[in-house]
């Protein structure tokens, strides 16, 4: 498979893994509507801690986002925009690829081309930052 094709599969894998982490969090915390709501739950300190384990994921809330690590070691790091949408950059995509059971190391150039090829599924919300379209 050509390099951009590999990068495209990596990006789609990241989106799938992000959705799986969201579903695991929703199953554990039924009041969680959007994944970004995790920030408020942590800040309230009454609902969940800054880090923990939910289903097959451990999570760590950081700054404006959250790192999810599946039981097999795959990492999905995501930030949240002011409107609560999930956003990610090329660094987070590369980190995901390198954490896979069979690591994929792709260039930023190939990732950028892959993300652009997935428009309108993905949109660039600000330079270098992407989101899954609603």
C-alpha positions in Angstrom: 0.0 0.0 0.0 1.3 3.4 -0.8 2.5 5.7 2.0 -0.6 8.0 1.9 -2.8 5.0 1.9 -1.1 3.7 5.0 -1.5 7.2 6.6 -5.1 7.3 5.6 -5.8 3.9 7.3 -4.0 5.2 10.4 -6.2 8.3 10.5 -9.4 6.2 10.1 -8.1 3.9 12.8 -7.6 6.9 15.1 -11.2 8.1 14.5 -12.5 4.6 15.1 -10.4 4.3 18.4 -11.6 7.7 19.5 -15.2 6.7 19.0 -14.6 3.4 20.9 -13.1 5.3 23.8 -16.2 7.6 23.8 -18.5 4.6 23.8 -16.7 3.1 26.7 -16.9 6.3 28.7 -20.7 6.6 27.9 -21.3 3.1 29.0 -19.5 3.7 32.3 -21.0 7.2 32.8 -24.5 7.4 31.3 -24.7 11.2 31.9 -21.8 11.8 29.6 -23.3 13.2 26.4 -20.1 14.5 24.7 -16.6 13.3 25.3 -15.7 16.8 26.3 -18.0 16.6 29.2 -15.3 14.6 30.9 -13.5 17.9 31.7 -16.4 19.2 33.7 -16.8 15.8 35.5 -13.2 15.9 36.5 -13.2 19.6 37.6 -16.3 19.0 39.8 -14.1 16.3 41.6 -17.2 14.6 42.7 -17.9 12.4 39.7 -14.6 11.1 38.4 -10.9 11.6 39.1 -8.3 13.1 36.8 -7.2 9.6 35.8 -8.8 6.2 36.1 -9.9 3.1 34.3 -13.1 2.6 32.4 -13.9 -0.6 30.5 -10.8 -1.5 28.5 -9.3 2.0 28.7 -7.3 4.0 31.2 -7.7 7.8 30.9 -5.8 10.8 32.0 -7.3 14.3 31.7 -4.8 17.0 30.8 -5.2 20.7 30.1 -7.9 20.9 27.4 -8.0 17.2 26.6 -7.7 13.6 27.5 -5.4 10.7 26.8 -7.0 7.3 26.5 -4.9 4.1 26.5 -6.5 0.8 25.6 -5.5 -2.4 27.4 -3.3 -3.3 24.4 -1.4 0.0 24.8 -2.9 1.9 21.9 -3.0 5.7 22.7 -5.7 8.1 21.6 -5.0 11.6 22.7 -7.6 14.3 22.0 -8.2 17.9 22.9 -11.5 19.7 23.1 -12.3 23.0 21.4 -14.3 25.7 23.2 -17.5 24.3 21.6 -16.8 20.8 23.0 -15.8 19.3 19.7 -13.0 16.8 19.6 -9.9 18.1 17.9 -6.5 16.5 17.1 -3.3 17.4 15.3 -0.7 15.5 13.4 1.4 14.9 16.5 -1.5 13.0 18.1 -2.1 11.0 15.0 1.6 10.0 14.9 1.6 9.1 18.6 -1.5 6.9 17.9 0.3 5.2 15.0 3.5 4.5 17.1 1.4 3.0 19.9 -0.3 0.4 17.8 0.5 -3.3 18.4 2.3 -3.2 15.0 3.6 0.4 15.1 3.1 2.7 12.1 5.6 5.6 11.7 4.3 7.9 9.0 5.5 11.4 8.1 3.6 14.6 8.8 3.5 15.1 5.1 1.7 11.8 4.5 -0.6 12.4 7.4 -1.5 15.9 6.1 -2.3 14.4 2.7 -4.3 11.6 4.3 -6.4 14.0 6.4 -7.1 16.2 3.3 -8.1 13.1 1.3 -10.7 12.4 4.0 -12.5 15.7 3.6 -15.5 16.2 4.2 -15.3 13.4 7.0 -12.6 15.5 8.6 -12.3 19.3 8.6 -9.4 21.6 9.5 -10.8 23.7 12.3 -7.6 25.8 12.7 -4.3 25.5 11.0 -2.9 22.0 11.8 -5.9 20.9 13.9 -8.7 18.6 12.7 -12.1 17.5 13.8 -14.5 14.8 12.6 -17.4 16.5 10.8 -20.9 16.3 12.4 
